[in-house]
Amino acid sequence: MPVETERVTLRLPVQDLQDLDMLIQAGAFMNRSDAIRAAIKDFVSRRAPEVKQSLDARKTLMESVSQHQQLKELAEQLKQQQEIIQKLMQK
């Protein structure tokens, strides 16, 4: 089953294209598209772990902020209940 693709236009420095063409002539890739696809896959696979780590850290931070907010709300409720008890005990 063929993979769905989309055309992307980009500009590259002439030297980079010449280097790419040398790799193609050496048989490392069939054409520029294959070489660029391979480079993108390599880039994404190398960056994915650090992006995941960053997202995990952000999630942990957000959970901590949420827990902190819940603790503040519970502390406020406890304070209000203590004030009610003190008023009742003064009667």
Helices and strands as residue ranges (DSSP letters): H 14-25, H 32-90
